[in-house]
């Protein structure tokens, strides 16, 4: 059985404020496009295809666009954590990182209600500190989706790793399921143009369709794998790209033994037997 996880990082303006350090009107408008144009297109497509997805939402996005986040939940999709304002945890003390994580959960609950209990986390820019997995485990999160130690098979995330020029210690396995990601399966590097820092995406939807189709076909040939796409409403939400994603969903559904699931569903299904790498 091949499981397909469609995931969307709803960064909105937080990406530009924190990661890109750009707070002028034009970059912020790109985030607004994601919230006000791209996200409705994504949600309409998912409803049309009857697919449940996972949305990784910075707490800042929930506060800035609460109606959008509420609509995501009302349509039955999973909402997972994605930092407070799309910041990297690298360079933070354990206490600082723990505080950001707790503040993120609290702000999400202020929008979604006290019953909101996140099951998963994806680090902004896919980077984790030596404390990240331990902190997620302490708070009872089931999974992380930030690492690349496999392509299509989840594994146990390790905590307390250590690395320098003389040695490497992988750390000990945690209870957190790692559902791996890949830059090849992310829309951002393929499509986004930036001059600071330099991104020269601008690939056509047809090119990316071929790349993602071939990746899926290989995953399906394995007989048992999790195919994860990472997308952003402000990127995939442009018209021709949404049409490309629609074609890709149809292609994946044309294969036998394929089903679509949220990441929480994958983590719950695999938590008891997923391998330690």
C-alpha positions in Angstrom: 0.0 0.0 0.0 1.3 3.5 -0.9 0.1 6.3 1.3 0.1 9.8 -0.1 0.4 12.7 2.3 -0.4 16.1 0.8 1.0 18.7 3.2 0.8 22.5 3.0 2.9 25.0 5.0 0.5 27.9 5.6 3.3 30.4 6.2 1.3 33.5 5.0 3.3 36.6 6.0 5.3 35.0 8.8 7.8 33.6 6.2 8.6 37.2 5.0 8.7 38.7 8.5 10.9 36.1 10.1 12.8 34.0 7.7 13.3 36.5 4.8 13.5 39.7 7.1 11.3 41.6 4.6 8.5 43.7 6.0 7.7 46.0 3.1 4.4 45.9 1.2 5.4 43.8 -1.8 6.8 40.7 0.0 4.0 40.9 2.6 1.5 40.9 -0.2 3.0 37.5 -1.4 2.0 36.1 2.0 -1.5 37.7 1.7 -1.9 36.0 -1.7 -1.2 32.7 0.0 -3.9 33.4 2.6 -6.6 35.1 0.5 -6.1 33.5 -2.9 -3.9 30.4 -2.7 -5.5 28.8 0.3 -9.1 28.9 -1.0 -7.9 27.3 -4.2 -6.1 24.6 -2.3 -9.1 23.9 -0.1 -11.5 23.9 -3.0 -9.3 21.4 -4.8 -9.0 19.1 -1.8 -12.8 19.2 -1.4 -13.3 18.4 -5.0 -11.0 15.5 -4.8 -12.3 14.4 -1.4 -8.8 14.4 0.1 -7.7 15.1 3.7 -4.4 16.9 4.0 -2.1 18.2 6.8 -1.5 21.9 7.2 1.6 23.1 9.1 0.6 26.5 10.5 2.9 29.0 12.3 1.1 30.5 15.3 1.6 33.9 13.7 -0.5 32.8 10.7 -3.3 31.6 12.9 -3.4 35.0 14.7 -3.1 37.0 11.5 -5.7 34.9 9.5 -7.9 33.2 12.0 -10.8 32.7 9.5 -8.4 30.8 7.2 -7.2 28.5 9.9 -10.8 27.9 11.1 -11.8 27.0 7.6 -9.0 24.5 7.3 -10.2 22.7 10.4 -13.9 22.9 9.4 -13.1 21.1 6.2 -11.6 18.2 8.2 -7.9 18.7 7.6 -5.2 18.2 10.2 -3.5 21.4 11.6 0.0 20.8 12.9 2.7 23.1 14.4 5.2 25.1 12.3 6.9 27.4 14.7 5.7 30.7 16.2 6.7 33.1 13.5 8.5 30.7 11.1 11.7 31.1 13.0 14.6 28.6 13.1 15.3 26.9 16.4 19.0 26.8 15.6 21.0 28.9 18.1 18.3 28.9 20.8 18.8 27.6 24.2 16.7 24.7 25.3 14.6 27.0 27.4 14.1 29.5 24.6 13.0 26.7 22.2 10.7 25.2 24.8 9.1 28.6 25.4 8.5 29.2 21.6 6.9 25.7 21.3 4.6 26.3 24.3 3.7 29.8 23.1 2.9 28.4 19.7 0.5 25.8 21.1 -1.1 28.4 23.3 -1.7 30.9 20.5 -3.1 28.1 18.3 -5.5 27.3 21.1 -6.5 30.9 21.3 -7.8 30.6 17.7 -8.9 27.0 17.5 -10.1 26.4 21.0 -8.8 24.9 24.2 -9.4 21.4 22.8 -6.8 21.8 20.1 -4.1 19.2 20.6 -1.4 19.1 18.0 -0.1 15.7 16.8 2.8 16.8 14.7 5.5 19.4 14.0 7.5 20.6 11.1 10.4 22.9 11.7 10.5 26.1 9.6 13.2 25.7 7.0 13.4 22.0 8.1 16.1 22.5 10.7 16.2 21.0 14.2 18.4 21.6 17.2 19.8 18.9 19.4 16.8 19.5 21.7 14.0 19.7 19.3 12.9 16.0 19.2 13.2 15.7 23.0 10.9 18.8 23.4 8.4 17.3 21.0 8.5 14.0 22.8 8.0 15.7 26.2 4.8 17.4 24.9 3.4 14.2 23.6 3.6 15.0 19.9 3.4 11.9 17.7 5.6 12.9 14.8 8.0 15.3 13.2 8.4 16.0 9.5 11.6 17.9 9.0 14.4 15.4 8.3 15.6 13.4 5.3 17.1 10.2 6.7 14.9 8.1 4.3 12.9 9.0 1.2 9.6 7.1 1.6 9.7 5.2 4.9 9.0 6.7 8.3 11.5 6.0 11.1 12.1 6.8 14.7 13.6 10.3 15.1 16.7 10.5 17.3 17.3 13.0 20.1 20.5 14.4 21.6 22.7 14.0 18.6 26.2 15.5 18.6 28.4 16.5 15.7 31.6 18.3 15.1 34.7 18.0 12.9 36.0 15.1 14.9 33.0 12.9 15.7 29.4 12.2 15.1 26.9 10.6 17.6 23.5 9.9 16.1 21.8 10.1 19.5 19.1 7.8 20.9 15.8 6.8 19.3 12.8 8.7 20.5 9.1 7.8 20.5 8.6 10.5 17.8 7.9 9.1 14.3 9.9 10.9 11.6 8.0 11.2 8.3 10.7 12.3 6.0 10.7 15.2 3.5 12.8 16.1 0.5 13.6 19.4 -1.3 12.8 17.6 -4.6 9.2 17.2 -3.3 8.8 20.8 -2.2 7.2 23.4 -4.4 9.3 26.3 -3.1 12.7 25.7 -4.7 11.0 24.8 -8.0 8.8 27.8 -8.4 9.9 30.7 -6.2 12.0 33.6 -7.4 13.8 35.6 -4.8 16.8 38.0 -5.1 17.6 38.0 -1.4 18.5 35.2 -0.8 18.8 34.0 -4.3 16.2 31.5 -5.5 15.9 31.0 -9.2 12.9 28.7 -9.3 10.5 29.6 -12.1 10.1 26.1 -13.4 7.0 25.3 -15.4 4.2 23.2 -13.9 4.8 20.6 -16.6 8.4 20.1 -15.4 7.5 19.7 -11.8 4.6 17.4 -12.7 7.1 15.1 -14.4 9.5 15.2 -11.5 6.8 14.5 -8.9 5.1 11.8 -11.0 8.4 9.9 -11.4 9.1 10.2 -7.7 5.6 8.8 -6.9 5.9 6.0 -9.4 9.2 4.9 -7.8 7.6 5.1 -4.3 4.7 3.0 -5.5 7.0 0.4 -7.0 8.4 -0.3 -3.5 5.0 -1.7 -2.5 4.9 0.0 0.9 5.8 3.7 1.3 4.7 7.1 2.3 4.9 9.7 -0.5 5.0 13.2 1.0 4.6 16.5 -0.9 5.4 19.8 0.8 3.6 22.8 -0.7 2.8 26.4 0.2 -0.5 28.1 -0.6 1.3 31.2 -1.8 3.4 29.0 -4.2 1.2 26.1 -5.4 -1.9 28.4 -5.3 -1.2 30.0 -8.7 -3.8 28.8 -11.2 -1.6 26.6 -13.5 0.1 25.0 -10.5 -3.2 24.1 -8.9 -4.2 22.5 -12.2 -1.0 20.5 -12.2 -1.6 19.3 -8.6 -5.1 18.2 -9.7 -3.6 16.2 -12.6 -1.1 14.6 -10.2 -3.7 13.5 -7.7 -5.6 11.9 -10.6 -2.4 10.1 -11.7 -1.7 8.8 -8.2 -5.3 7.6 -7.8 -5.1 5.7 -11.1 -2.8 3.2 -9.4 -4.0 0.3 -7.3 -3.3 0.2 -3.6 -3.0 4.0 -3.1 -4.7 6.0 -0.3 -4.5 9.5 0.9 -4.0 10.3 4.6 -3.0 13.0 7.1 0.3 12.7 8.7 -1.3 12.1 12.1 -3.0 9.1 10.6 0.3 7.8 9.2 2.0 8.3 12.6 -0.8 6.5 14.5 -0.7 3.6 12.0 3.0 3.2 12.1 4.0 4.2 15.6 4.1 0.7 17.0 6.3 -0.9 14.3 8.2 1.9 12.5 11.9 1.0 12.4 14.8 2.5 14.2 17.3 3.6 11.7 
